[in-house]
Amino acid sequence: MAERRGLVRRWVFLLLPALFLPLVVFATLTAFERALGPVPLGKLDENSRLVLDREGRLLRAFTTVEDRWRLPVVLEDVDPRFLDMLLAYEDKRFRSHGGVDFRAMARAAWQFVREGELVSGASTITMQLGRLLDDLETRSFTDKAVQIIRARQLERQMSKREILQAYLTLAPYGGNIEGVRAASLAYFGKEPDRLALHEAALLVALPQSPETRRPDRHPQTARRARDRVLDRVARDGVITRAQARWAKSQPVPDARQSFPMLAAHLSERMLARHSGRDVLRLSLDKTLQAGVERAVAQAAQRLGPKISAAALVVDHTTGKVRAHVGSPGYLDAARRGAIDMTRAVRSPGSALKPFIYGLAFEAGLAHPQTLIEDRPTRFSRYAPRNFDSDYKGTVTVAEALQLSLNVPAVKMLAAVGPARLAARLRHAGFSISVPRNLAIALGGIGLRLDQLTALYAGLARGGEPVALGYLAEQGGVGHERAAILSPVAAWYVSDILRGAPPPRHAKGGRIAFKTGTSYGHRDAWSAGSRGRYTVAVWVGRADGTATPGLTGRAAAAPLLFDIFAMLDGAAKPAEPPRGALIAKTRDLPMRLRYFDARLRQAAAGRSVTAPPVRIAFPPDGAELALQKLPSGAPAPLPFKAEGGALPLTWLVEGRPVQGRAGRRQLLWEPDGRGFVEIVVVDAKGRRDRVQARIR
């Protein structure tokens, strides 16, 4: 009996520690967990800010405050084969264990005892996530204990799906690259939704030793690590051995690629405006945006080393902006690419003429088939000239707008009144400072490309104003604003612009467009519409320097047509709205047949008064350089007059000019330097006078 009691005591002595050991371990771990505190999950919210297109495709990403590329990811956006390979290689029992794989830990310990070195690891994906959240090293026993505790905490707080997504967001891939999405973009230049086997294997291998296996620095080491992954997953049946052999034959990238940088200017502006949002979805279309950026860059390259360009594409049925390009290249310092030229205030040249004509149509002052004179005309001391210094005589209003003749446009503005144009733009919602003088017909106003785009988008909508929308969820059509033009006037203008002469090698009649060139060839513009889209482009130098030969027709219009070629095919022109008058000049009411009084006089059989005579060259106050002929005699200077009744009499300092002086042009031989007074008198005694300096 005593012997039995002794045996019981010995078993109790032996079993008590075994019974209490789990309790001791549990109590120790509980105390350790309390000392550690909750899992620091804040890092999961410190991701790169993203700008997406309307379908959720990445346009541009920004580094975190720690200058890291860390892009959030969801499992549906990752190649399933990559996930299968990752779990097979890193954590086979991920979906069944509670954060710690004790079988793997026992296997690793036995292999270490048997081989004398670490053969395989035992860290689960959950433990690795805990290490990443705590920024831990992996070698010490203490750090490993922390990982175990964190893994248990994470399994209680998060689902398996959330744990795997968090790991795929934070896993290190070398340098400042974190997460599988950032790594796929950096090393392969694509999203991780469709990875080739060799690409997926490399992304599985890198997080184990991200710095020593960086393919951009250690491509051979990276290749060996990738091949080990392929061998393992082939042995486990995740892929076939034939697939593994093919994947191992593929190269490893030896350089990092640039992250997407589409819509660089707009992305920065919208993120600054919406500072509380980490993911911003714009109304842009990524494919179209990329195409327009290429077209703008190629156009600038053709036009010169310092030329910049910008473009906007708008769906005018909704007001949504589909492409926004602020320069030929954001990082192109030679072209000052960091400047967003869609927001720069520049002179639009003739680009506002359609709206002047539209107001005249609306007011009943003219019709597209009204006849108007394109002849030298003076408005007080303002004497506009056509761009090519040529005049077409009597033309229809439609032809005057299609050919962008300056004199008829100024006549129209004089009849409409600059104040009416200014008020209409203001009431339509455009904060444009419009000087109340006739020079605005030819570009004497400051305008931005986005404002011009909105004007032409409103024109395409039948005169209804459009406020451009840049966010995917943001509307753009401005129903609460006053109309830009009446529907009939807007249709007249659009129908006329569809007949504008196209640029070289382009087909006309499909795009209702207008060009503009600012004074001194500083800015070239083109804007137009077809179907549901309105496009506007600007070309010039960002510093405002003149570019000889730069015109809207030669520089901006070809780019406009290139962009329209990327959009939907030819669209049927809008039907005439109710109230539109489709008629030839002879069928118009008498008050609409002729715009000029002298044309009305001629039509009525009355004598026509010739326009007054005016000295076209030299202009008043001009300084003329005295040139020498090879003989040493002074070279003659040209005089030119416009208007008046022939013959003309020219006088210099009160003395008649000899020779063929009765014509509008002649050459005068100066007798020295100094100031001279030049007078011309026509056959009716009307005269003009200028003063010039010969130097």
C-alpha positions as CSV (number, residue, x, y, z in Angstrom):
1,M,0.0,0.0,0.0
2,A,2.8,2.3,0.9
3,E,4.5,1.4,-2.3
4,R,1.4,2.3,-4.3
5,R,1.1,5.7,-2.6
6,G,4.7,6.3,-3.4
7,L,4.1,5.5,-7.0
8,V,1.2,7.9,-7.1
9,R,3.2,10.7,-5.6
10,R,6.0,10.2,-8.1
11,W,3.4,10.4,-11.0
12,V,1.9,13.5,-9.5
13,F,5.3,15.0,-9.1
14,L,6.0,14.3,-12.8
15,L,2.6,15.3,-14.2
16,L,2.1,18.5,-12.2
17,P,4.7,20.5,-14.2
18,A,3.2,19.1,-17.5
19,L,-0.2,20.2,-16.4
20,F,0.8,23.6,-15.2
21,L,3.2,24.3,-18.1
22,P,0.5,25.3,-20.5
23,L,-1.0,27.5,-17.9
24,V,2.3,29.1,-17.3
25,V,2.9,29.6,-21.0
26,F,-0.6,31.0,-21.5
27,A,-0.1,33.3,-18.5
28,T,3.2,34.4,-19.8
29,L,2.0,35.0,-23.4
30,T,-1.1,36.9,-22.0
31,A,1.2,39.2,-19.9
32,F,3.5,39.7,-22.9
33,E,0.5,40.5,-25.1
34,R,-0.8,43.1,-22.6
35,A,2.7,44.6,-22.5
36,L,2.8,44.8,-26.3
37,G,-0.6,46.5,-26.6
38,P,-2.8,46.4,-29.6
39,V,-1.6,45.7,-33.1
40,P,-0.3,49.0,-34.7
41,L,-2.6,48.9,-37.8
42,G,-2.0,52.6,-38.7
43,K,0.5,51.6,-41.3
44,L,-2.3,50.1,-43.3
45,D,-3.7,53.6,-43.8
46,E,-0.4,55.2,-44.8
47,N,-0.5,54.3,-48.5
48,S,0.4,56.1,-51.7
49,R,-2.3,58.6,-52.8
50,L,-3.8,57.3,-56.1
51,V,-5.4,59.1,-59.0
52,L,-7.6,56.8,-61.1
53,D,-9.6,57.2,-64.3
54,R,-13.3,56.8,-64.5
55,E,-13.1,53.0,-64.7
56,G,-10.7,52.7,-61.8
57,R,-7.5,52.4,-63.8
58,L,-4.3,53.9,-62.4
59,L,-3.3,57.3,-63.9
60,R,-0.8,58.4,-61.3
61,A,0.5,57.4,-57.9
62,F,2.4,59.5,-55.3
63,T,4.9,58.2,-52.7
64,T,4.0,58.2,-49.0
65,V,5.3,60.8,-46.6
66,E,8.2,58.3,-46.0
67,D,8.9,58.4,-49.8
68,R,7.7,54.8,-50.3
69,W,5.7,53.4,-53.1
70,R,2.9,51.5,-51.3
71,L,-0.2,50.9,-53.3
72,P,-3.2,49.2,-51.7
73,V,-4.5,46.1,-53.4
74,V,-7.5,43.8,-53.3
75,L,-7.3,40.1,-54.1
76,E,-9.5,40.3,-57.2
77,D,-6.9,42.5,-58.8
78,V,-4.1,40.0,-58.3
79,D,-3.3,37.1,-60.6
80,P,-4.8,33.9,-59.0
81,R,-1.7,31.9,-60.1
82,F,0.5,34.3,-58.1
83,L,-1.7,33.7,-55.0
84,D,-1.5,30.0,-55.4
85,M,2.3,30.1,-55.8
86,L,2.6,32.4,-52.8
87,L,0.6,30.3,-50.4
88,A,2.2,27.0,-51.7
89,Y,5.7,28.5,-51.1
90,E,5.2,30.6,-48.0
91,D,2.3,29.3,-46.0
92,K,0.5,26.1,-47.2
93,R,-1.9,26.0,-44.2
94,F,-2.6,29.7,-44.3
95,R,-6.4,29.1,-44.5
96,S,-6.5,26.6,-41.7
97,H,-4.1,27.7,-39.0
98,G,-4.8,30.3,-36.4
99,G,-1.9,32.5,-37.3
100,V,0.9,30.2,-36.1
101,D,1.7,27.0,-37.9
102,F,3.0,24.8,-35.1
103,R,3.6,21.9,-37.4
104,A,5.8,24.0,-39.6
105,M,7.6,25.3,-36.5
106,A,8.3,21.7,-35.3
107,R,9.5,20.7,-38.8
108,A,11.8,23.7,-38.9
109,A,13.2,22.8,-35.5
110,W,13.8,19.2,-36.3
111,Q,15.5,20.1,-39.6
112,F,17.8,22.6,-37.7
113,V,18.8,19.9,-35.2
114,R,19.3,17.3,-38.0
115,E,21.2,19.5,-40.5
116,G,22.8,21.9,-38.1
117,E,21.5,24.9,-40.1
118,L,18.2,26.5,-40.9
119,V,16.6,24.6,-43.8
120,S,13.1,26.1,-43.9
121,G,11.3,28.8,-42.2
122,A,8.2,28.6,-40.0
123,S,6.8,32.1,-40.3
124,T,3.3,32.3,-41.5
125,I,2.0,35.1,-43.7
126,T,0.1,36.3,-40.6
127,M,3.3,36.4,-38.6
128,Q,5.1,38.2,-41.4
129,L,2.4,40.8,-41.5
130,G,2.8,41.3,-37.7
131,R,6.6,41.8,-38.3
132,L,5.9,44.4,-41.0
133,L,3.4,46.3,-38.9
134,D,5.9,46.4,-36.0
135,D,9.0,47.0,-38.2
136,L,10.7,44.0,-36.5
137,E,13.8,42.1,-37.4
138,T,13.4,38.3,-37.8
139,R,16.4,36.7,-36.1
140,S,16.0,37.2,-32.4
141,F,13.9,34.9,-30.2
142,T,12.1,38.0,-28.7
143,D,11.1,39.3,-32.1
144,K,9.9,35.9,-33.1
145,A,7.8,35.8,-29.9
146,V,6.3,39.2,-30.8
147,Q,5.4,37.9,-34.2
148,I,3.6,34.9,-32.7
149,I,1.6,37.2,-30.4
150,R,0.8,39.6,-33.2
151,A,-0.3,36.8,-35.4
152,R,-2.8,35.6,-32.8
153,Q,-4.0,39.2,-32.4
154,L,-4.4,39.7,-36.1
155,E,-6.3,36.4,-36.5
156,R,-8.8,37.6,-33.9
157,Q,-9.2,41.1,-35.5
158,M,-9.1,40.4,-39.2
159,S,-10.4,37.8,-41.7
160,K,-8.0,35.7,-43.7
161,R,-8.9,37.8,-46.8
162,E,-8.0,41.0,-45.0
163,I,-4.7,39.6,-43.6
164,L,-3.6,38.4,-47.1
165,Q,-4.6,41.8,-48.6
166,A,-2.6,43.7,-45.9
167,Y,0.4,41.5,-46.5
168,L,0.3,42.0,-50.2
169,T,0.2,45.8,-49.6
170,L,3.1,45.9,-47.1
171,A,5.5,43.1,-48.3
172,P,9.0,44.6,-49.1
173,Y,10.3,44.3,-52.6
174,G,13.5,46.2,-52.5
175,G,14.3,49.9,-52.1
176,N,11.2,52.0,-51.5
177,I,8.9,49.4,-53.2
178,E,6.3,47.9,-51.0
179,G,3.4,45.6,-51.9
180,V,2.8,43.4,-54.9
181,R,1.1,46.1,-56.9
182,A,4.0,48.6,-56.6
183,A,6.5,45.8,-57.4
184,S,4.6,44.7,-60.5
185,L,4.5,48.2,-61.8
186,A,8.1,48.9,-60.9
187,Y,9.6,45.7,-62.3
188,F,7.2,44.8,-65.1
189,G,5.4,48.0,-65.9
190,K,2.0,46.5,-65.5
191,E,-0.7,45.8,-62.9
192,P,-0.5,42.4,-61.1
193,D,-3.8,41.1,-62.4
194,R,-2.1,39.2,-65.3
195,L,1.3,37.9,-64.5
196,A,3.3,35.5,-66.4
197,L,4.7,32.5,-64.4
198,H,8.2,33.8,-64.3
199,E,6.9,37.2,-63.1
200,A,4.7,35.7,-60.4
201,A,7.6,33.5,-59.2
202,L,9.9,36.5,-58.9
203,L,7.3,38.4,-56.9
204,V,7.0,35.4,-54.5
205,A,10.8,35.2,-54.0
206,L,11.6,38.9,-53.4
207,P,10.1,39.6,-50.0
208,Q,12.2,36.9,-48.3
209,S,15.3,39.0,-48.9
210,P,14.3,42.1,-50.8
211,E,17.6,43.9,-50.8
212,T,19.9,41.1,-51.8
213,R,17.5,39.9,-54.4
214,R,16.6,43.2,-56.0
215,P,16.6,42.4,-59.8
216,D,17.7,46.0,-60.7
217,R,20.9,45.5,-58.6
218,H,21.4,41.7,-58.3
219,P,19.7,40.1,-61.3
220,Q,21.5,36.8,-61.0
221,T,20.7,36.4,-57.3
222,A,17.1,37.3,-58.1
223,R,17.0,34.7,-60.9
224,R,18.3,32.0,-58.7
225,A,15.7,32.8,-56.1
226,R,12.9,32.9,-58.7
227,D,14.0,29.5,-60.0
228,R,13.9,27.9,-56.6
229,V,10.3,29.1,-56.2
230,L,9.5,27.6,-59.6
231,D,11.1,24.2,-58.7
232,R,9.2,24.1,-55.4
233,V,5.8,24.9,-56.7
234,A,6.3,22.5,-59.6
235,R,7.2,19.7,-57.1
236,D,4.1,20.5,-55.2
237,G,1.9,20.4,-58.3
238,V,0.9,24.0,-58.5
239,I,2.3,24.2,-62.0
240,T,3.7,21.6,-64.3
241,R,7.4,20.9,-64.7
242,A,7.2,21.9,-68.3
243,Q,5.7,25.3,-67.2
244,A,8.6,25.6,-64.7
245,R,11.2,24.9,-67.4
246,W,9.7,27.6,-69.7
247,A,9.5,30.1,-66.9
248,K,13.1,29.5,-65.9
249,S,14.2,30.3,-69.4
250,Q,12.7,33.8,-69.2
251,P,14.9,36.8,-68.3
252,V,14.7,38.8,-65.1
253,P,14.2,42.5,-65.4
254,D,17.5,44.4,-64.6
255,A,16.0,47.9,-64.2
256,R,13.0,49.6,-62.6
257,Q,10.4,51.2,-64.7
258,S,8.7,54.5,-64.0
259,F,5.4,54.6,-62.3
260,P,2.4,55.8,-64.4
261,M,2.3,59.6,-64.6
262,L,-0.7,60.3,-66.8
263,A,-2.6,63.6,-66.4
264,A,0.2,64.8,-64.2
265,H,-1.0,68.4,-63.9
266,L,-4.6,67.6,-63.3
267,S,-3.8,64.9,-60.8
268,E,-1.8,67.3,-58.6
269,R,-4.4,70.0,-58.8
270,M,-7.3,67.8,-57.9
271,L,-5.5,66.1,-55.1
272,A,-4.6,69.5,-53.6
273,R,-8.2,70.5,-53.9
274,H,-9.4,67.3,-52.3
275,S,-6.7,66.9,-49.7
276,G,-8.7,64.5,-47.5
277,R,-9.0,61.8,-50.1
278,D,-6.3,59.2,-50.7
279,V,-7.9,57.7,-53.8
280,L,-9.4,60.1,-56.3
281,R,-11.3,58.9,-59.4
282,L,-11.3,61.4,-62.3
283,S,-13.6,61.6,-65.3
284,L,-10.7,60.9,-67.6
285,D,-10.3,57.8,-69.9
286,K,-6.9,56.3,-69.4
287,T,-6.5,55.0,-73.0
288,L,-7.6,58.2,-74.5
289,Q,-5.4,60.2,-72.1
290,A,-2.3,58.2,-73.0
291,G,-3.1,58.7,-76.7
292,V,-3.6,62.5,-76.4
293,E,-0.4,62.8,-74.4
294,R,1.5,61.1,-77.1
295,A,0.0,63.2,-79.8
296,V,0.7,66.5,-77.9
297,A,4.4,65.4,-77.3
298,Q,4.9,64.4,-81.0
299,A,3.4,67.7,-82.2
300,A,5.6,69.8,-79.9
301,Q,8.6,67.7,-81.0
302,R,7.9,68.5,-84.7
303,L,7.4,72.2,-84.1
304,G,10.6,73.0,-82.2
305,P,12.8,72.5,-79.2
306,K,11.1,75.0,-76.8
307,I,7.5,74.6,-78.0
308,S,4.9,73.6,-75.5
309,A,1.3,72.4,-76.2
310,A,-1.8,71.6,-74.3
311,A,-5.1,69.9,-75.1
312,L,-8.5,69.1,-73.6
313,V,-11.1,66.6,-74.7
314,V,-14.7,67.0,-73.3
315,D,-17.8,64.9,-73.7
316,H,-20.1,68.0,-74.1
317,T,-23.2,65.9,-73.6
318,T,-22.2,65.5,-69.9
319,G,-19.5,68.1,-69.4
320,K,-17.1,65.4,-68.3
321,V,-13.4,65.9,-69.3
322,R,-12.0,62.8,-70.9
323,A,-8.4,63.9,-71.5
324,H,-6.4,66.7,-70.0
325,V,-2.8,67.4,-71.2
326,G,-1.1,70.4,-69.7
327,S,2.2,70.2,-71.5
328,P,4.2,67.9,-73.8
329,G,6.0,66.4,-70.8
330,Y,5.7,67.2,-67.1
331,L,9.5,66.6,-66.7
332,D,10.6,68.3,-69.9
333,A,12.4,71.3,-68.5
334,A,13.4,72.7,-71.9
335,R,9.7,73.1,-72.7
336,R,8.8,74.2,-69.1
337,G,6.6,71.1,-68.9
338,A,5.7,71.6,-65.2
339,I,3.5,74.6,-66.2
340,D,-0.1,73.6,-66.9
341,M,-0.9,75.5,-70.0
342,T,-4.6,74.7,-69.8
343,R,-4.7,77.3,-67.0
344,A,-2.4,79.9,-68.5
345,V,-4.1,83.1,-69.6
346,R,-3.2,83.9,-73.3
347,S,-4.6,85.8,-76.2
348,P,-7.0,83.6,-78.2
349,G,-6.5,85.4,-81.5
350,S,-9.5,84.8,-83.7
351,A,-10.9,81.9,-81.6
352,L,-13.7,84.1,-80.2
353,K,-15.0,85.2,-83.6
354,P,-17.7,82.5,-83.8
355,F,-19.4,83.9,-80.7
356,I,-19.4,87.4,-82.1
357,Y,-21.1,86.2,-85.3
358,G,-23.5,84.1,-83.1
359,L,-24.6,87.2,-81.2
360,A,-25.2,89.0,-84.6
361,F,-27.3,86.1,-85.8
362,E,-29.2,86.1,-82.5
363,A,-29.9,89.8,-82.7
364,G,-31.2,89.5,-86.3
365,L,-28.3,91.6,-87.7
366,A,-27.1,89.0,-90.1
367,H,-27.6,85.5,-91.6
368,P,-24.9,83.1,-92.7
369,Q,-25.7,84.0,-96.3
370,T,-25.7,87.8,-95.7
371,L,-23.2,89.6,-97.9
372,I,-20.5,91.7,-96.2
373,E,-17.6,93.6,-97.5
374,D,-14.0,92.6,-96.7
375,R,-12.3,95.9,-97.6
376,P,-10.0,98.3,-95.8
377,T,-12.0,99.9,-93.1
378,R,-11.2,102.4,-90.3
379,F,-13.1,102.5,-87.0
380,S,-12.0,105.9,-85.6
381,R,-8.2,105.3,-85.2
382,Y,-8.5,101.5,-85.3
383,A,-7.9,100.0,-88.7
384,P,-7.9,96.2,-88.6
385,R,-6.2,94.2,-91.3
386,N,-6.5,90.6,-92.4
387,F,-3.9,88.1,-91.4
388,D,-2.4,87.8,-94.9
389,S,-2.9,91.6,-95.6
390,D,-5.2,90.6,-98.5
391,Y,-8.9,91.4,-98.9
392,K,-11.6,89.3,-100.5
393,G,-14.1,92.0,-101.4
394,T,-17.7,91.0,-101.1
395,V,-18.3,87.7,-99.3
396,T,-21.0,85.9,-97.4
397,V,-20.9,86.0,-93.6
398,A,-20.3,82.3,-93.7
399,E,-17.3,82.7,-95.9
400,A,-16.0,85.5,-93.7
401,L,-16.1,83.3,-90.6
402,Q,-14.7,80.2,-92.4
403,L,-11.8,82.2,-93.8
404,S,-11.4,84.1,-90.5
405,L,-11.4,87.5,-92.2
406,N,-10.6,90.2,-89.7
407,V,-12.5,93.3,-91.1
408,P,-15.9,91.6,-91.2
409,A,-15.5,90.3,-87.7
410,V,-14.7,93.7,-86.4
411,K,-17.7,95.1,-88.3
412,M,-19.9,92.5,-86.6
413,L,-18.5,93.3,-83.2
414,A,-19.1,97.0,-83.8
415,A,-22.7,96.2,-84.7
416,V,-23.2,93.8,-81.7
417,G,-21.3,95.9,-79.2
418,P,-18.4,94.7,-77.1
419,A,-20.5,95.3,-74.0
420,R,-23.0,92.7,-75.2
421,L,-20.3,90.1,-75.7
422,A,-18.8,90.8,-72.3
423,A,-22.2,90.6,-70.6
424,R,-23.1,87.3,-72.4
425,L,-19.9,85.6,-71.3
426,R,-20.3,86.8,-67.7
427,H,-23.9,85.6,-67.4
428,A,-22.9,82.3,-68.9
429,G,-20.5,81.8,-66.0
430,F,-17.2,82.7,-67.5
431,S,-15.1,84.9,-65.3
432,I,-13.3,86.6,-68.2
433,S,-12.3,90.2,-68.1
434,V,-13.5,91.5,-71.5
435,P,-12.2,95.0,-72.5
436,R,-15.0,96.9,-74.2
437,N,-13.2,97.7,-77.4
438,L,-13.2,96.3,-80.9
439,A,-9.7,94.7,-80.6
440,I,-11.2,91.7,-78.7
441,A,-12.5,90.4,-82.0
442,L,-8.9,89.7,-83.0
443,G,-7.6,88.4,-79.6
444,G,-7.4,91.5,-77.4
445,I,-8.5,89.5,-74.4
446,G,-7.0,87.1,-71.9
447,L,-8.4,83.5,-72.0
448,R,-7.5,80.1,-70.7
449,L,-7.7,76.9,-72.7
450,D,-10.2,75.3,-70.3
451,Q,-12.4,78.4,-70.7
452,L,-12.2,78.2,-74.5
453,T,-13.0,74.5,-74.3
454,A,-16.1,75.2,-72.2
455,L,-17.2,77.9,-74.7
456,Y,-17.0,75.6,-77.6
457,A,-18.6,72.7,-75.7
458,G,-21.5,75.1,-75.0
459,L,-21.6,75.9,-78.7
460,A,-21.9,72.2,-79.5
461,R,-24.7,71.8,-77.1
462,G,-26.8,74.4,-78.9
463,G,-25.7,77.3,-76.9
464,E,-26.3,75.7,-73.5
465,P,-23.4,76.5,-71.1
466,V,-21.1,73.8,-69.8
467,A,-19.1,73.7,-66.6
468,L,-16.3,71.2,-67.1
469,G,-16.4,68.2,-64.7
470,Y,-13.1,66.5,-63.7
471,L,-14.3,64.0,-61.1
472,A,-16.0,60.7,-62.1
473,E,-19.0,61.5,-59.9
474,Q,-19.1,65.2,-60.8
475,G,-21.6,66.6,-63.3
476,G,-20.6,69.4,-65.7
477,V,-23.6,70.7,-67.7
478,G,-24.5,74.1,-66.3
479,H,-28.3,74.2,-66.5
480,E,-28.5,77.1,-64.0
481,R,-26.5,79.4,-66.2
482,A,-27.6,81.7,-68.9
483,A,-27.2,80.5,-72.5
484,I,-24.1,81.4,-74.5
485,L,-26.2,81.6,-77.7
486,S,-29.7,80.8,-78.8
487,P,-30.1,77.3,-80.3
488,V,-30.6,78.8,-83.8
489,A,-27.5,81.0,-83.6
490,A,-25.4,78.2,-82.2
491,W,-26.5,75.9,-85.0
492,Y,-25.7,78.6,-87.6
493,V,-22.2,79.0,-86.2
494,S,-21.5,75.2,-86.0
495,D,-22.8,74.6,-89.5
496,I,-20.5,77.4,-90.8
497,L,-17.5,76.0,-88.9
498,R,-18.0,72.6,-90.4
499,G,-17.1,74.1,-93.7
500,A,-13.9,75.7,-92.5
501,P,-10.9,74.7,-94.7
502,P,-9.1,71.8,-93.0
503,P,-5.3,71.6,-92.4
504,R,-3.2,70.0,-95.1
505,H,-3.7,66.3,-95.8
506,A,-6.9,66.3,-93.7
507,K,-10.5,65.7,-94.8
508,G,-12.9,68.6,-94.2
509,G,-16.6,68.8,-93.6
510,R,-16.7,66.6,-90.5
511,I,-15.4,68.8,-87.7
512,A,-16.9,72.1,-86.8
513,F,-13.7,73.9,-85.8
514,K,-12.0,77.3,-85.7
515,T,-8.4,78.4,-85.3
516,G,-6.8,81.4,-83.7
517,T,-3.4,83.0,-83.8
518,S,-2.4,85.7,-81.3
519,Y,-0.6,88.9,-82.2
520,G,3.1,88.3,-82.8
521,H,2.7,84.6,-83.3
522,R,2.8,83.8,-79.6
523,D,-0.2,81.5,-79.4
524,A,-1.8,79.1,-81.8
525,W,-5.3,77.7,-81.0
526,S,-7.8,75.4,-82.5
527,A,-11.1,74.2,-81.0
528,G,-14.0,72.2,-82.5
529,S,-16.6,69.6,-82.0
530,R,-17.8,66.4,-83.7
531,G,-20.4,64.0,-82.4
532,R,-20.4,64.1,-78.6
533,Y,-16.9,65.4,-78.2
534,T,-15.3,68.9,-78.1
535,V,-11.6,69.3,-78.4
536,A,-9.4,72.4,-77.9
537,V,-5.7,72.7,-78.2
538,W,-3.1,75.4,-77.6
539,V,0.5,75.6,-79.0
540,G,3.2,78.1,-78.2
541,R,6.0,78.8,-75.8
542,A,5.3,78.7,-72.1
543,D,7.3,81.8,-71.5
544,G,5.2,83.8,-74.0
545,T,8.0,84.3,-76.5
546,A,7.0,84.8,-80.1
547,T,7.6,81.9,-82.5
548,P,7.9,83.1,-86.2
549,G,5.5,81.3,-88.4
550,L,3.4,79.8,-85.6
551,T,-0.3,79.8,-86.6
552,G,-3.4,78.1,-85.5
553,R,-4.0,76.6,-88.9
554,A,-0.5,75.2,-89.3
555,A,0.4,74.3,-85.7
556,A,-2.8,73.7,-83.7
557,A,-5.3,72.5,-86.3
558,P,-3.3,69.4,-87.3
559,L,-3.1,68.4,-83.6
560,L,-6.8,68.9,-83.2
561,F,-7.5,66.6,-86.2
562,D,-5.1,64.0,-84.8
563,I,-7.0,63.9,-81.5
564,F,-10.3,63.6,-83.2
565,A,-9.0,60.6,-85.1
566,M,-8.7,58.8,-81.7
567,L,-12.4,59.5,-80.9
568,D,-15.6,57.9,-82.2
569,G,-16.0,57.9,-86.0
570,A,-17.9,60.4,-88.1
571,A,-21.2,61.6,-86.5
572,K,-24.2,62.9,-88.3
573,P,-24.5,66.7,-88.0
574,A,-27.3,68.1,-85.8
575,E,-30.6,68.8,-87.5
576,P,-31.5,72.5,-87.9
577,P,-33.5,73.7,-84.8
578,R,-36.9,75.2,-85.1
579,G,-36.7,78.7,-86.4
580,A,-33.5,78.3,-88.5
581,L,-33.8,79.9,-91.9
582,I,-32.2,77.8,-94.6
583,A,-31.9,80.1,-97.7
584,K,-29.6,81.6,-100.2
585,T,-28.7,85.3,-100.3
586,R,-31.3,86.2,-102.9
587,D,-34.1,84.5,-100.9
588,L,-33.3,86.3,-97.7
589,P,-35.4,89.3,-96.5
590,M,-34.0,92.5,-97.8
591,R,-32.7,93.6,-94.4
592,L,-30.6,90.4,-94.2
593,R,-29.2,90.4,-97.7
594,Y,-26.6,93.0,-97.2
595,F,-24.7,94.0,-94.0
596,D,-22.9,97.1,-95.4
597,A,-24.7,100.3,-96.3
598,R,-22.8,100.6,-99.5
599,L,-23.9,97.2,-100.6
600,R,-27.5,98.1,-99.9
601,Q,-27.0,101.3,-101.9
602,A,-25.6,99.4,-104.8
603,A,-28.4,96.9,-104.7
604,A,-30.9,99.7,-104.8
605,G,-29.2,101.3,-107.8
606,R,-27.9,104.3,-105.9
607,S,-24.4,105.7,-106.2
608,V,-21.9,104.1,-103.9
609,T,-19.6,106.3,-101.8
610,A,-16.0,105.0,-102.0
611,P,-14.4,104.4,-98.6
612,P,-12.1,107.2,-97.4
613,V,-8.4,107.1,-98.3
614,R,-6.0,105.9,-95.7
615,I,-2.2,105.6,-95.6
616,A,-1.5,101.9,-94.9
617,F,2.3,102.3,-94.9
618,P,4.2,103.7,-93.3
619,P,2.0,103.8,-90.1
620,D,1.8,107.0,-88.1
621,G,4.9,107.3,-85.8
622,A,6.9,104.7,-87.7
623,E,10.7,104.7,-87.7
624,L,12.2,103.7,-91.1
625,A,15.8,102.7,-91.5
626,L,17.6,104.5,-94.3
627,Q,19.2,101.9,-96.6
628,K,22.0,102.5,-99.2
629,L,22.1,101.2,-102.8
630,P,25.4,99.8,-104.1
631,S,25.8,103.2,-105.8
632,G,25.7,104.9,-102.5
633,A,22.4,106.6,-103.1
634,P,19.5,106.3,-100.6
635,A,17.3,103.2,-101.3
636,P,13.6,104.2,-102.1
637,L,10.9,103.7,-99.4
638,P,7.5,102.2,-100.2
639,F,4.3,104.2,-99.7
640,K,0.9,102.4,-99.7
641,A,-2.6,103.7,-99.5
642,E,-6.0,102.0,-99.1
643,G,-9.5,103.2,-100.2
644,G,-10.2,106.6,-101.8
645,A,-11.0,107.6,-105.3
646,L,-8.2,107.5,-107.9
647,P,-6.0,109.3,-108.8
648,L,-4.2,110.0,-105.6
649,T,-1.8,112.8,-104.9
650,W,1.1,112.1,-102.5
651,L,2.9,114.9,-100.7
652,V,6.0,114.8,-98.5
653,E,6.6,117.9,-96.4
654,G,4.0,119.7,-98.6
655,R,5.8,118.9,-101.8
656,P,4.2,116.6,-104.4
657,V,6.0,113.3,-105.1
658,Q,7.0,113.1,-108.7
659,G,6.6,110.1,-111.0
660,R,3.7,107.6,-110.9
661,A,2.1,109.3,-107.9
662,G,-1.5,108.8,-108.9
663,R,-1.5,105.2,-107.7
664,R,-2.1,103.6,-104.3
665,Q,1.5,102.4,-104.2
666,L,4.8,104.1,-105.0
667,L,8.4,104.4,-104.1
668,W,9.9,107.6,-102.7
669,E,13.5,108.5,-102.5
670,P,14.4,110.2,-99.2
671,D,17.0,113.0,-99.3
672,G,18.3,112.4,-95.7
673,R,17.4,111.5,-92.1
674,G,14.8,113.2,-89.9
675,F,11.1,113.5,-89.5
676,V,8.8,113.8,-92.5
677,E,5.1,114.4,-92.9
678,I,3.4,112.3,-95.5
679,V,0.0,113.2,-96.9
680,V,-2.2,111.5,-99.5
681,V,-5.2,113.2,-101.2
682,D,-7.8,111.3,-103.3
683,A,-9.7,112.6,-106.3
684,K,-12.6,113.8,-104.1
685,G,-10.2,115.9,-101.9
686,R,-10.3,113.5,-98.9
687,R,-6.9,113.1,-97.3
688,D,-4.9,111.1,-94.7
689,R,-1.7,112.2,-92.9
690,V,1.0,110.3,-91.0
691,Q,4.4,111.3,-89.6
692,A,7.5,109.0,-89.8
693,R,11.1,109.2,-88.9
694,I,13.9,108.4,-91.3
695,R,17.0,107.1,-89.4
